[in-house]
Amino acid sequence: MTPTATALSDREVDAIRADFPYLARPARNGEPLVYLDWAATSQKPACVIEAEERFYRLSNGAAGRSTYQLADEATATWEDARQAVAAFVGARGDQLVFTKNATEAINLVALAIGHASAGRPASHGEGRAAPHDPSSRLAIGAGDEVVVTRAEHHANLVPWQELCARTGARLTWLDLSDDGRIDLETLEVITERTRVLALTHASNVTGAISPLEQILPRAQAVGALVVLDTCQSAAHLPLDFSYLSAAGVDAMVLSSHKMCGPTGIGALVATEELLRSMPPVLTGGSMIEVVTMESSTYMSGPARYEAGSQPLAQAAGWQTAVDYLGAVGMDRLHATEMALLERALEGLGGIEGLRLIGPQDSRDRLGVVAFTIEGVHPHDVGQVLDAAGVAVRTGHHCAQPIHAHFGVHATSRASFGPCSRAEDIDRLLDAVQDVRRYFRR
């Protein structure tokens, strides 16, 4: 984000809202719907919906499998989307592997490490591999360590737990401070035995942005492979993979449906070295060079990891979504959401019996705020808010360890996106006050 980024004007937000069909339907109470669950899944502008429909109507064919017109158009759709999504996050097209979601992208890396480690001795803290054998960076076994953080979504925790269980490596983690930010005093867990560091760029519970400037040099110093979960940040911040990779990030994962794009498609963005090093995980059609009855050879680059028929219409929709977000301006969108966050924090912080979960200010955060209300279960909070036409997320948000850190089982969470405006925050605050009044009775 540039320091001079200005928030979107009310007129600009109104113009954006006109692009989103969901706002044409009323909420359960008949009033305009206030959607504050963008951290879970984003709403889609009409142009994204139309892009998917247009592909099916006019260009549906088998990508990469023939030379007739529809097949050529399908192939172009796939590769154009690759270039567009990659460029949106400062990467090259040949660095982006399409997956069905970000969870699959994380698992792809974890499983590839497991495959590469099978039958090979672990490095036991020997640091970054020599350039002539980049695949040796993937070897992991007993005596090695994988580092995560307590703030992880389960999708960036469970695959690493499983990798450690299969290989005998040990899972350790960066812990959190009282307000839920990564505690830099625990950086000591990154040691010469650390082979992988997998961490979120921003918490889906607190919105806190990880201090990469302090963390990545430690990982680089020991030659750890770094996997960054950008599912939250890519939808709300400008990202530059070329900068991140120079700072030590080997791979990051993206989720289309959080970026105003379709469900059913995500991506792994990785360095050329990592893509050259990883063995294939899913095998079958599209990723092969030569197949005989005895053996097969595999493609290089992204195609090596894209077995089977691909979500072509979803790719068309995702390309349109990143074009749309680019036109809005990610730096300006973030500035707008920070103004909304400050309004929400101030209002929620003044409500009796309400506890804000996470940092109490908007510094180094996204537009995400989780809270509990004394004596009221978060699911009950969500139902009362829904009755008032306000949609928020309730539960543990697929992040049980960070909830345990705060001593709670679940929270209510409001999160903001391109359609969010000040009136939505005021509706949220009024509805939360109704929760207090209702349960007081």
Residue pairs with C-beta under 8 A, 6 or more apart in sequence:
1 237
1 238
1 330
1 331
1 334
1 335
2 331
5 329
5 331
5 332
5 334
5 335
6 332
6 335
7 332
7 335
7 336
7 338
7 339
8 16
8 328
8 332
8 333
8 335
8 336
10 421
13 336
13 418
13 419
13 420
13 421
16 45
16 328
16 418
16 419
17 23
17 419
17 421
19 45
19 46
19 47
19 324
20 43
20 44
20 45
20 46
20 418
20 419
21 44
21 46
21 49
22 33
22 35
22 43
22 44
23 32
23 33
23 419
25 33
26 32
26 33
26 389
27 33
27 34
27 386
27 389
27 390
27 391
28 386
28 387
28 389
29 387
29 388
29 389
30 389
31 388
31 389
32 389
33 389
33 391
34 389
34 390
34 391
34 424
34 427
34 428
35 43
35 391
35 417
35 419
35 420
36 390
36 391
36 392
36 414
36 415
36 416
36 420
36 424
36 428
37 391
37 392
37 393
37 413
37 414
37 415
38 235
38 258
38 367
38 415
38 416
38 417
38 420
39 204
39 207
39 232
39 258
39 366
39 368
39 393
39 397
39 413
39 415
40 258
40 393
40 397
40 415
41 257
41 258
41 263
42 235
42 257
42 258
42 259
42 260
42 261
42 417
43 260
43 417
43 419
44 260
44 261
44 262
44 317
44 321
45 260
45 321
45 324
47 320
47 324
48 260
48 261
48 262
48 317
48 318
48 320
48 321
48 324
49 317
50 320
51 316
51 317
51 319
51 320
52 262
52 313
52 314
52 316
52 317
54 316
55 74
55 77
55 312
55 313
55 316
56 313
58 73
59 70
59 73
59 74
59 77
60 70
60 74
60 312
60 313
61 68
61 69
61 70
61 71
61 72
61 73
61 74
61 75
62 71
62 74
62 309
63 71
63 74
63 75
63 77
63 78
63 310
63 312
64 71
64 75
64 78
64 286
65 71
74 312
77 312
77 315
77 316
78 98
78 310
78 312
78 315
79 93
80 319
81 98
81 315
81 316
81 318
81 319
82 93
82 96
82 98
82 302
82 315
83 93
84 318
84 319
84 322
84 323
85 96
85 254
85 267
85 318
85 319
85 322
86 92
86 93
86 95
86 96
86 241
86 269
87 93
88 322
88 325
88 326
89 230
89 234
89 239
89 240
89 241
89 252
89 254
89 269
90 239
90 240
90 241
90 242
90 243
90 244
91 241
91 242
91 269
93 302
94 272
94 301
94 302
95 241
95 269
95 270
95 271
95 272
95 275
95 302
96 267
96 268
96 269
96 302
97 105
97 108
97 267
97 268
97 269
97 270
97 275
97 302
97 305
97 306
98 265
98 266
98 267
98 302
98 306
98 310
98 311
98 315
99 105
99 108
99 265
99 266
99 267
99 268
99 305
100 264
100 265
100 266
100 311
101 255
101 256
101 257
101 263
101 264
101 265
101 266
102 155
102 229
102 231
102 253
102 254
102 255
102 266
102 267
103 155
103 266
104 266
105 253
105 254
105 266
105 267
105 268
106 155
106 156
106 159
106 198
106 227
106 229
106 253
107 159
107 281
108 268
108 278
108 281
108 282
108 305
109 227
109 251
109 268
109 270
109 274
109 278
110 159
110 160
110 162
110 163
111 159
111 163
111 281
112 138
112 278
112 279
112 280
112 281
113 138
113 140
113 163
113 196
113 225
113 278
114 163
114 166
114 167
115 279
115 281
116 135
116 138
116 139
116 277
116 278
116 279
117 138
117 139
117 140
117 141
117 167
120 139
120 141
121 139
121 141
122 139
122 140
122 141
122 142
122 143
122 144
122 167
122 169
122 195
123 129
123 136
123 139
123 140
123 144
123 195
124 143
124 144
124 193
125 143
125 144
125 191
125 192
125 193
125 194
125 222
127 192
127 222
127 223
128 137
128 223
129 135
129 136
129 137
129 223
130 136
134 273
134 274
134 276
134 277
135 277
135 278
137 195
137 223
137 225
137 277
138 225
138 277
138 278
139 195
140 146
140 163
140 167
140 169
140 195
140 196
141 167
141 168
141 169
142 167
142 168
142 169
143 168
143 169
143 193
144 167
144 169
144 170
144 193
144 194
144 195
145 169
145 170
145 171
145 172
145 189
145 191
145 193
145 194
145 195
146 160
146 163
146 164
146 169
146 170
146 171
146 172
146 194
146 195
146 196
146 197
146 198
147 171
147 172
147 173
147 174
147 189
147 190
147 194
147 196
147 197
147 198
147 199
147 224
148 156
148 157
148 160
148 171
148 172
148 173
148 174
148 197
148 198
148 199
149 173
149 174
149 175
149 176
149 182
149 199
149 200
149 210
150 173
150 174
150 175
150 176
150 401
150 402
150 405
151 176
151 180
151 182
151 199
151 200
151 203
151 205
151 206
151 208
151 210
151 399
151 401
151 402
152 198
152 199
152 200
152 229
152 399
152 401
152 402
153 200
153 204
153 229
153 231
153 397
153 398
153 399
154 398
154 399
154 400
155 229
155 231
155 398
156 198
156 199
156 200
156 227
156 229
157 401
160 171
160 196
160 198
161 171
163 169
163 196
164 170
164 171
169 195
170 193
172 189
172 194
173 186
173 189
174 182
174 183
174 186
174 187
174 189
174 190
174 199
174 215
175 182
175 183
175 186
176 182
176 183
176 402
176 405
177 183
179 206
179 208
179 358
179 359
179 360
180 203
180 205
180 206
180 208
180 357
180 358
180 359
180 402
180 405
180 406
181 206
181 208
181 211
181 359
181 364
182 199
182 208
182 210
182 211
182 215
184 211
184 214
184 215
187 214
187 215
187 218
190 197
190 215
190 218
190 219
190 222
190 224
191 222
192 222
194 219
194 222
194 224
195 224
195 225
196 224
196 225
196 226
196 227
197 215
197 219
197 224
197 225
197 226
197 227
198 226
198 227
198 228
198 229
199 210
199 215
199 226
199 227
199 228
199 229
200 210
200 228
200 229
200 231
200 232
201 209
201 210
201 212
201 228
201 229
201 230
201 232
201 233
201 252
202 208
202 209
202 210
202 230
202 232
202 233
202 236
202 237
202 365
202 366
202 368
203 232
203 358
203 368
203 399
203 402
204 231
204 232
204 368
204 397
204 398
204 399
205 357
205 358
205 368
205 370
205 397
205 399
205 402
205 403
205 411
205 413
206 357
206 358
206 359
206 365
206 368
206 370
206 402
207 232
207 341
207 358
207 359
207 365
207 366
207 367
207 368
207 369
207 415
208 358
208 359
208 364
208 365
209 233
209 364
209 365
209 366
211 364
212 228
212 244
212 247
212 249
216 226
216 247
216 248
216 249
217 248
219 226
219 248
220 247
220 248
225 250
225 251
225 274
226 248
226 249
226 250
226 251
227 249
227 250
227 251
227 252
227 253
228 244
228 249
228 251
228 252
228 253
229 252
229 253
230 239
230 252
230 253
230 254
231 253
231 254
231 255
231 258
232 258
232 366
232 368
233 239
233 366
234 254
234 255
234 258
234 259
235 255
235 258
235 259
235 260
235 325
235 417
236 330
236 333
236 334
236 337
236 366
236 367
236 417
237 330
237 334
237 366
238 330
238 331
238 334
239 252
241 249
241 252
241 269
244 252
245 271
250 270
250 271
250 273
250 274
251 268
251 269
251 270
251 271
251 274
252 268
252 269
252 270
253 266
253 267
253 268
253 269
254 266
254 267
254 268
254 269
255 266
256 262
256 263
256 264
256 265
256 266
256 267
256 314
256 317
256 318
256 321
257 263
257 264
259 318
259 321
259 322
259 325
260 321
260 324
260 325
260 417
260 418
261 314
261 317
261 318
261 320
261 321
261 322
262 311
262 313
262 314
262 317
262 318
262 321
263 314
264 311
264 314
265 311
265 314
265 315
265 318
268 305
275 301
275 302
275 304
275 305
276 300
278 304
278 305
280 287
280 298
280 304
280 305
280 307
281 305
282 305
282 307
282 308
283 296
283 298
283 307
284 307
284 308
285 307
285 308
285 309
286 303
286 306
286 307
286 308
286 309
286 310
287 298
287 299
287 303
287 304
287 305
287 306
287 307
288 296
288 297
288 298
288 299
289 296
289 297
289 298
289 299
290 296
290 297
298 304
325 333
325 418
328 418
333 418
334 366
336 420
337 366
337 367
337 416
337 417
337 420
338 362
338 365
338 367
340 367
340 416
340 420
340 421
340 422
340 424
340 425
341 362
341 365
341 366
341 367
341 368
341 369
341 416
342 362
343 422
343 425
344 369
344 414
344 425
344 428
344 429
345 356
345 360
345 361
345 362
345 369
347 425
347 426
347 428
347 429
348 354
348 356
348 369
348 371
348 429
348 432
349 356
349 360
351 373
351 429
351 432
351 433
351 436
352 436
353 373
353 374
353 375
353 436
354 371
354 372
354 373
354 374
354 432
354 436
355 371
355 372
355 373
355 374
356 369
356 370
356 371
357 370
357 371
357 372
357 406
357 408
357 411
358 365
358 369
358 370
359 365
366 415
367 415
367 416
367 417
367 420
368 413
368 414
368 415
368 416
369 413
369 414
369 415
370 397
370 411
370 412
370 413
371 411
371 412
371 413
372 378
372 408
372 411
372 412
373 381
373 412
373 432
373 435
373 436
373 439
375 439
376 435
376 439
377 410
378 394
378 395
378 410
378 411
378 412
379 394
379 395
379 410
380 435
380 439
381 392
381 394
381 412
381 432
381 435
382 392
382 393
382 394
382 412
384 431
384 434
384 435
384 438
385 391
385 392
385 412
385 428
385 431
385 432
385 435
388 427
388 430
388 431
388 434
389 427
389 431
390 424
390 427
390 428
390 431
392 412
392 413
392 414
392 428
393 412
393 413
393 414
393 415
394 410
394 411
394 412
394 413
395 410
395 411
396 403
396 409
396 410
396 411
397 403
397 411
397 413
403 409
403 410
403 411
414 428
416 424
